[in-house]
Amino acid sequence: MTMFWLLLLAHVLADFVFQNEAMVAAKSRRDWRGYDSHALAVFLCAAVLMHFYGWFIAISAALLVTVGHLLLDLLKNAAYDLYTRFVGGKSRRGVMGFLLDQLLHVWILFWVTNLWAQPPSAAVVSFWRRVAPIPIDFFAGIEIWAALLAGYVLTAFGGAVLIRMALDGIFGPETAARGGSPAGKYIGILERLLILTLVLSDSLAGVGFVFTAKSIARYNEIAERREFAEYYLIGTLLSLFVALVVGLGLRMLL
């Protein structure tokens, strides 16, 4: 499963870290510059992380993942266009569509992994041991490191996308924009990272402390603005849910 976790790490980095708002907007306008930039990010992330298997496998796997990723994005946007044309109204990217899209991407990663069921290249591992002060045990545990990093990136940045979509769907984009703030996004990221760390370290009691401390800090706004209180509560619970699901999932798999 080492290859799968490396590909998953590449996927979440390309989708949630190296894909900015301008790229998303360009793809929404069906501007090929958005697709090209995103495809390049997917290819580079996959190729770099897959180099442990040798450059032939790295380039081949990266190309397959990139083509599959690009085709899924094109099909997804075509489906949105068809929905808008035949159903009417503006098609919003909802939570279910987002989750289905991610599941299909993961299926592609599983498929590519099954093409090369082998351990990392001994020559590449030997090279890194010679040129870098990397502990010998690092390569034996690279599967765990890749899974943990993928989990943290998914929780922090993928969780932000999922929660924003959910809040847009519940309150509408305008209300969600008023209820949030630039600092709130980063508070949510730090909150999920902290909760994920507590779950992975089997310190679930600390999760309640995080929730309580955050609520105390926003007490005045919660008490005075009902709409904000509802927005805050749902957003916080969703943030907690994402971190718990990823954390408990990693504990079961690793």
C-alpha contacts under 8 A as a table, 3 or more apart, distances in Angstrom:
res1	aa1	res2	aa2	distance
1	M	4	F	5.15
1	M	5	W	6.36
1	M	113	T	7.87
1	M	143	E	7.03
2	T	5	W	5.31
2	T	6	L	6.29
2	T	119	P	7.65
2	T	142	I	7.06
2	T	143	E	4.50
2	T	146	A	7.69
3	M	6	L	5.15
3	M	7	L	6.17
3	M	50	M	7.32
3	M	113	T	6.06
3	M	143	E	7.82
4	F	7	L	5.09
4	F	8	L	6.03
4	F	109	L	6.37
4	F	110	F	6.41
4	F	113	T	5.66
5	W	8	L	4.92
5	W	9	L	6.06
5	W	143	E	6.41
5	W	146	A	5.57
5	W	147	A	5.30
5	W	150	A	7.35
6	L	9	L	5.08
6	L	10	A	6.25
6	L	46	A	7.74
6	L	49	L	6.06
6	L	50	M	6.77
6	L	143	E	7.52
6	L	146	A	5.59
6	L	147	A	7.48
7	L	10	A	4.96
7	L	11	H	6.11
7	L	46	A	5.99
7	L	49	L	7.32
7	L	50	M	7.32
7	L	109	L	6.41
8	L	11	H	4.92
8	L	12	V	6.26
8	L	106	V	7.28
8	L	109	L	7.00
8	L	147	A	7.97
8	L	150	A	6.47
9	L	12	V	5.38
9	L	13	L	6.15
9	L	146	A	6.38
9	L	147	A	7.21
9	L	149	L	6.79
9	L	150	A	4.44
9	L	153	V	7.91
10	A	13	L	5.22
10	A	14	A	6.11
10	A	42	V	6.95
10	A	45	C	4.89
10	A	46	A	5.06
10	A	49	L	6.81
11	H	14	A	5.22
11	H	15	D	5.96
11	H	42	V	6.58
11	H	45	C	7.48
11	H	46	A	7.35
12	V	15	D	5.09
12	V	16	F	5.58
12	V	17	V	7.23
12	V	150	A	6.63
12	V	153	V	6.57
12	V	154	L	6.09
12	V	158	G	7.39
13	L	16	F	5.57
13	L	17	V	4.95
13	L	18	F	6.17
13	L	45	C	7.22
13	L	150	A	7.99
13	L	153	V	6.99
14	A	17	V	5.93
14	A	18	F	4.99
14	A	19	Q	6.09
14	A	38	H	7.23
14	A	41	A	5.46
14	A	42	V	5.10
14	A	45	C	6.55
15	D	18	F	6.47
15	D	19	Q	5.51
15	D	38	H	7.86
15	D	42	V	7.64
16	F	19	Q	5.84
16	F	20	N	7.93
16	F	153	V	7.81
16	F	154	L	7.64
16	F	157	F	5.62
16	F	158	G	5.75
17	V	20	N	7.35
17	V	153	V	7.99
17	V	157	F	6.88
18	F	38	H	7.91
18	F	41	A	6.64
19	Q	23	M	6.17
19	Q	24	V	7.13
19	Q	38	H	6.29
19	Q	41	A	7.71
20	N	23	M	5.46
20	N	24	V	6.51
21	E	24	V	5.06
21	E	25	A	6.06
22	A	25	A	5.09
22	A	26	A	6.08
22	A	34	G	7.60
23	M	26	A	5.07
23	M	27	K	6.25
23	M	33	R	7.73
23	M	34	G	4.52
23	M	35	Y	7.44
23	M	37	S	7.08
23	M	38	H	6.98
24	V	27	K	5.21
24	V	28	S	6.22
24	V	34	G	6.70
25	A	28	S	4.98
25	A	29	R	6.37
25	A	34	G	7.59
26	A	29	R	5.13
26	A	30	R	6.29
26	A	31	D	5.00
26	A	32	W	7.40
26	A	33	R	6.82
26	A	34	G	4.73
26	A	35	Y	7.75
27	K	30	R	4.76
27	K	31	D	5.45
27	K	32	W	6.92
27	K	33	R	7.78
27	K	34	G	4.97
27	K	35	Y	6.01
28	S	31	D	7.42
28	S	77	N	7.40
30	R	34	G	7.87
31	D	34	G	5.81
31	D	35	Y	7.20
32	W	35	Y	5.03
32	W	36	D	5.99
33	R	36	D	5.03
33	R	37	S	6.05
34	G	37	S	5.33
34	G	38	H	6.20
35	Y	38	H	5.20
35	Y	39	A	5.94
35	Y	70	L	7.17
36	D	39	A	5.11
36	D	40	L	6.12
37	S	40	L	5.19
37	S	41	A	6.37
38	H	41	A	5.07
38	H	42	V	6.26
39	A	42	V	5.07
39	A	43	F	6.12
39	A	66	T	5.90
39	A	67	V	7.94
39	A	69	H	7.61
39	A	70	L	6.43
40	L	43	F	5.11
40	L	44	L	6.10
40	L	66	T	7.99
41	A	44	L	5.30
41	A	45	C	6.06
42	V	45	C	5.37
42	V	46	A	6.11
42	V	62	A	7.65
42	V	65	V	7.70
42	V	66	T	5.83
42	V	69	H	7.96
43	F	46	A	5.28
43	F	47	A	5.95
43	F	62	A	5.18
43	F	63	L	6.44
43	F	65	V	7.44
43	F	66	T	5.53
44	L	47	A	5.13
44	L	48	V	5.96
44	L	62	A	7.56
45	C	48	V	5.43
45	C	49	L	6.23
46	A	49	L	5.40
46	A	50	M	5.86
46	A	58	A	7.31
46	A	61	A	7.51
46	A	62	A	5.03
46	A	65	V	7.70
47	A	50	M	5.12
47	A	51	H	6.05
47	A	55	W	7.89
47	A	58	A	4.94
47	A	59	I	5.63
47	A	61	A	7.45
47	A	62	A	5.17
48	V	51	H	5.42
48	V	58	A	7.43
49	L	52	F	6.90
49	L	58	A	7.88
50	M	53	Y	5.89
50	M	54	G	7.53
50	M	55	W	7.84
50	M	57	I	7.41
50	M	58	A	4.71
50	M	61	A	7.75
50	M	62	A	7.77
51	H	54	G	5.12
51	H	55	W	5.44
51	H	57	I	7.62
51	H	58	A	5.09
51	H	124	V	7.82
52	F	55	W	7.98
52	F	58	A	7.78
52	F	120	P	5.31
52	F	121	S	5.92
52	F	124	V	5.78
52	F	125	V	6.86
53	Y	57	I	6.11
53	Y	58	A	6.41
53	Y	119	P	7.34
53	Y	120	P	4.56
53	Y	121	S	4.67
53	Y	124	V	7.24
54	G	57	I	5.79
54	G	58	A	6.09
54	G	120	P	7.79
54	G	121	S	5.99
54	G	124	V	6.67
55	W	58	A	4.73
55	W	59	I	5.87
56	F	59	I	5.44
56	F	60	S	6.07
57	I	60	S	5.06
57	I	61	A	5.77
57	I	116	W	7.91
58	A	61	A	5.36
58	A	62	A	5.94
59	I	62	A	5.08
59	I	63	L	6.06
60	S	63	L	5.24
60	S	64	L	6.34
61	A	64	L	5.16
61	A	65	V	6.10
61	A	112	V	6.50
62	A	65	V	5.16
62	A	66	T	5.96
63	L	66	T	5.10
63	L	67	V	6.07
64	L	67	V	5.28
64	L	68	G	6.08
64	L	112	V	7.24
65	V	68	G	5.15
65	V	69	H	5.92
65	V	108	I	6.88
65	V	109	L	6.86
65	V	112	V	7.24
66	T	69	H	5.00
66	T	70	L	6.01
67	V	70	L	5.15
67	V	71	L	6.11
68	G	71	L	5.18
68	G	72	L	6.18
68	G	105	H	7.78
68	G	108	I	6.81
69	H	72	L	5.24
69	H	73	D	6.28
69	H	105	H	6.55
70	L	73	D	5.13
70	L	74	L	6.21
71	L	74	L	5.08
71	L	75	L	6.09
72	L	75	L	5.08
72	L	76	K	5.95
72	L	101	D	7.60
72	L	104	L	7.85
72	L	105	H	7.64
73	D	76	K	5.06
73	D	77	N	6.26
74	L	77	N	5.31
74	L	78	A	6.11
75	L	78	A	4.95
75	L	79	A	6.10
76	K	79	A	5.12
76	K	80	Y	6.40
76	K	101	D	7.64
77	N	80	Y	4.97
77	N	81	D	6.23
78	A	81	D	5.01
78	A	82	L	6.24
79	A	82	L	5.09
79	A	83	Y	6.14
80	Y	83	Y	5.06
80	Y	84	T	6.20
80	Y	91	S	6.07
81	D	84	T	5.13
81	D	85	R	6.14
81	D	91	S	7.82
82	L	85	R	5.04
82	L	86	F	6.05
82	L	87	V	7.97
83	Y	86	F	5.51
83	Y	87	V	5.38
83	Y	88	G	6.98
83	Y	91	S	6.69
84	T	87	V	5.59
84	T	88	G	4.81
84	T	89	G	5.82
84	T	90	K	5.86
84	T	91	S	5.69
85	R	88	G	5.66
93	R	97	G	6.38
93	R	98	F	6.89
93	R	165	M	7.20
94	G	97	G	5.40
94	G	98	F	6.24
94	G	165	M	5.93
94	G	166	A	7.07
94	G	169	G	6.80
95	V	98	F	5.03
95	V	99	L	6.14
95	V	162	L	6.47
95	V	165	M	5.95
95	V	166	A	5.97
96	M	99	L	5.15
96	M	100	L	6.08
97	G	100	L	5.16
97	G	101	D	6.04
98	F	101	D	5.12
98	F	102	Q	6.27
98	F	162	L	7.52
99	L	102	Q	5.13
99	L	103	L	6.16
100	L	103	L	5.08
100	L	104	L	6.26
101	D	104	L	5.27
101	D	105	H	6.37
102	Q	105	H	5.02
102	Q	106	V	6.22
103	L	106	V	5.04
103	L	107	W	6.20
104	L	107	W	4.97
104	L	108	I	6.43
105	H	108	I	5.18
105	H	109	L	6.50
106	V	109	L	4.96
106	V	110	F	6.33
107	W	110	F	5.08
107	W	111	W	6.22
108	I	111	W	5.00
108	I	112	V	6.22
109	L	112	V	5.19
109	L	113	T	6.08
110	F	113	T	5.01
110	F	114	N	6.27
111	W	114	N	5.29
111	W	115	L	6.77
112	V	115	L	5.30
112	V	116	W	7.23
113	T	116	W	5.69
113	T	117	A	6.45
114	N	117	A	5.57
120	P	124	V	7.64
120	P	125	V	7.31
121	S	124	V	5.33
121	S	125	V	6.31
122	A	125	V	5.12
122	A	126	S	5.99
123	A	126	S	5.09
123	A	127	F	6.13
124	V	127	F	5.01
124	V	128	W	6.38
125	V	128	W	5.33
125	V	129	R	6.29
125	V	139	F	7.30
126	S	129	R	5.12
126	S	130	R	6.35
127	F	130	R	5.22
127	F	131	V	6.37
128	W	131	V	5.26
128	W	132	A	5.62
128	W	134	I	7.41
129	R	132	A	5.68
129	R	133	P	6.73
129	R	134	I	6.02
129	R	135	P	7.79
129	R	136	I	7.40
130	R	133	P	7.73
134	I	138	F	6.78
135	P	138	F	5.44
135	P	139	F	7.94
136	I	139	F	6.35
136	I	140	A	7.38
137	D	140	A	5.12
137	D	141	G	6.33
138	F	141	G	5.25
138	F	142	I	5.96
139	F	142	I	4.94
140	A	143	E	7.73
141	G	144	I	5.42
141	G	145	W	6.47
142	I	145	W	5.01
142	I	146	A	6.01
143	E	146	A	5.25
143	E	147	A	6.13
144	I	147	A	5.11
144	I	148	L	6.07
144	I	254	L	6.84
145	W	148	L	5.19
145	W	149	L	6.11
146	A	149	L	5.22
146	A	150	A	6.04
147	A	150	A	5.11
147	A	151	G	6.07
147	A	250	L	7.59
148	L	151	G	5.00
148	L	152	Y	6.20
148	L	250	L	7.51
149	L	152	Y	5.12
149	L	153	V	6.16
150	A	153	V	5.23
150	A	154	L	5.96
151	G	154	L	5.12
151	G	155	T	5.98
151	G	246	V	6.40
151	G	247	G	7.59
151	G	250	L	7.41
152	Y	155	T	5.13
152	Y	156	A	6.02
152	Y	193	L	6.65
152	Y	196	L	7.52
153	V	156	A	5.25
153	V	157	F	5.77
153	V	158	G	6.95
154	L	157	F	5.63
154	L	158	G	4.53
154	L	159	G	6.27
155	T	158	G	5.75
155	T	159	G	4.92
155	T	160	A	7.78
155	T	189	I	7.85
155	T	192	R	6.43
155	T	193	L	6.96
155	T	196	L	7.76
155	T	242	V	6.51
155	T	243	A	5.88
155	T	246	V	6.83
156	A	159	G	5.57
156	A	160	A	6.42
156	A	188	G	7.96
156	A	189	I	4.85
156	A	190	L	7.44
156	A	192	R	6.13
156	A	193	L	6.19
157	F	160	A	5.05
157	F	161	V	6.62
157	F	189	I	7.05
158	G	161	V	5.24
158	G	162	L	6.30
159	G	162	L	5.06
159	G	163	I	5.99
159	G	239	S	7.03
159	G	242	V	6.33
160	A	163	I	5.29
160	A	164	R	6.09
160	A	185	K	7.26
160	A	188	G	7.53
160	A	189	I	7.07
161	V	164	R	5.24
161	V	165	M	6.25
162	L	165	M	5.22
162	L	166	A	6.24
163	I	166	A	5.02
163	I	167	L	6.10
163	I	235	G	6.67
163	I	238	L	6.44
163	I	239	S	7.00
164	R	167	L	5.17
164	R	168	D	6.04
164	R	176	A	7.88
165	M	168	D	5.08
165	M	169	G	6.16
166	A	169	G	5.10
166	A	170	I	6.26
167	L	170	I	5.07
167	L	171	F	5.78
167	L	172	G	7.11
167	L	173	P	7.82
167	L	176	A	6.15
167	L	231	Y	7.53
167	L	234	I	7.87
167	L	235	G	7.06
168	D	171	F	5.46
168	D	172	G	4.47
168	D	173	P	4.66
168	D	174	E	7.97
168	D	175	T	7.78
168	D	176	A	5.74
169	G	172	G	5.53
169	G	173	P	7.50
171	F	174	E	7.83
171	F	175	T	5.68
171	F	176	A	6.01
171	F	231	Y	7.81
172	G	175	T	5.58
172	G	176	A	6.11
173	P	176	A	5.08
173	P	177	A	6.00
174	E	177	A	5.16
174	E	178	R	6.43
175	T	178	R	5.13
175	T	179	G	6.07
176	A	179	G	5.04
176	A	180	G	6.14
176	A	231	Y	7.69
177	A	180	G	5.45
177	A	181	S	7.59
178	R	181	S	7.56
179	G	228	F	6.05
179	G	231	Y	6.69
179	G	232	Y	7.89
180	G	184	G	6.09
180	G	185	K	7.53
181	S	184	G	4.94
181	S	185	K	6.74
182	P	185	K	5.64
182	P	186	Y	7.20
183	A	186	Y	5.38
183	A	187	I	6.17
184	G	187	I	4.94
184	G	188	G	6.09
185	K	188	G	5.20
185	K	189	I	6.38
186	Y	189	I	4.90
186	Y	190	L	6.16
187	I	190	L	5.20
187	I	191	E	5.99
188	G	191	E	4.94
188	G	192	R	6.18
188	G	236	T	7.78
188	G	239	S	6.91
189	I	192	R	5.30
189	I	193	L	6.21
190	L	193	L	5.08
190	L	194	L	6.07
191	E	194	L	5.22
191	E	195	I	6.18
191	E	210	V	7.45
191	E	239	S	7.74
192	R	195	I	5.07
192	R	196	L	5.95
192	R	239	S	6.21
192	R	240	L	6.64
192	R	242	V	7.63
192	R	243	A	5.37
193	L	196	L	5.13
193	L	197	T	6.17
193	L	243	A	7.38
194	L	197	T	5.13
194	L	198	L	6.26
195	I	198	L	5.01
195	I	199	V	6.16
195	I	206	G	7.92
195	I	207	V	5.87
195	I	210	V	7.66
195	I	240	L	7.26
195	I	243	A	6.10
195	I	244	L	7.29
196	L	199	V	5.10
196	L	200	L	6.14
196	L	243	A	5.14
196	L	244	L	6.54
196	L	246	V	7.39
196	L	247	G	5.32
197	T	200	L	5.17
197	T	201	S	6.11
197	T	247	G	7.77
198	L	201	S	5.16
198	L	202	D	6.14
198	L	203	S	4.89
198	L	204	L	5.98
198	L	206	G	6.61
198	L	207	V	6.90
199	V	202	D	5.05
199	V	203	S	5.78
199	V	204	L	5.55
199	V	244	L	6.83
199	V	247	G	5.60
199	V	248	L	6.88
200	L	203	S	7.60
200	L	247	G	5.79
200	L	248	L	7.40
200	L	250	L	7.77
200	L	251	R	6.57
203	S	206	G	5.82
203	S	207	V	7.66
204	L	207	V	5.43
204	L	208	G	7.74
205	A	208	G	5.99
205	A	209	F	7.35
206	G	209	F	5.11
206	G	210	V	6.52
207	V	210	V	5.22
207	V	211	F	6.40
208	G	211	F	5.11
208	G	212	T	6.09
209	F	212	T	5.10
209	F	213	A	6.01
210	V	213	A	5.24
210	V	214	K	6.20
211	F	214	K	5.35
211	F	215	S	6.27
211	F	236	T	7.94
212	T	215	S	5.13
212	T	216	I	6.22
213	A	216	I	5.24
213	A	217	A	6.35
214	K	217	A	5.22
214	K	218	R	6.58
215	S	218	R	5.29
215	S	219	Y	5.86
216	I	219	Y	4.96
218	R	221	E	5.64
218	R	222	I	6.20
219	Y	222	I	5.07
219	Y	223	A	6.05
220	N	223	A	5.18
220	N	224	E	6.11
221	E	224	E	5.25
221	E	225	R	5.70
221	E	228	F	7.02
221	E	229	A	7.20
222	I	225	R	5.67
222	I	226	R	6.64
222	I	228	F	6.32
222	I	229	A	4.49
222	I	232	Y	7.78
223	A	226	R	7.11
223	A	229	A	7.30
225	R	228	F	5.30
225	R	229	A	6.15
226	R	229	A	4.91
226	R	230	E	6.28
227	E	230	E	5.30
227	E	231	Y	6.21
228	F	231	Y	4.95
228	F	232	Y	5.81
229	A	232	Y	5.06
229	A	233	L	5.97
230	E	233	L	5.19
230	E	234	I	6.14
231	Y	234	I	5.46
231	Y	235	G	6.02
232	Y	235	G	5.17
232	Y	236	T	5.95
233	L	236	T	5.19
233	L	237	L	6.08
234	I	237	L	5.19
234	I	238	L	6.06
235	G	238	L	5.15
235	G	239	S	6.11
236	T	239	S	5.00
236	T	240	L	6.12
237	L	240	L	4.97
237	L	241	F	6.00
238	L	241	F	4.93
238	L	242	V	6.17
239	S	242	V	5.30
239	S	243	A	6.39
240	L	243	A	5.33
240	L	244	L	6.11
241	F	244	L	5.15
241	F	245	V	6.04
242	V	245	V	5.29
242	V	246	V	6.22
243	A	246	V	5.35
243	A	247	G	5.90
244	L	247	G	5.08
244	L	248	L	5.87
245	V	248	L	5.38
245	V	249	G	5.86
246	V	249	G	5.02
246	V	250	L	6.09
247	G	250	L	5.23
247	G	251	R	6.29
248	L	251	R	5.04
248	L	252	M	6.27
249	G	252	M	5.19
249	G	253	L	6.25
250	L	253	L	5.11
250	L	254	L	5.83
251	R	254	L	5.52
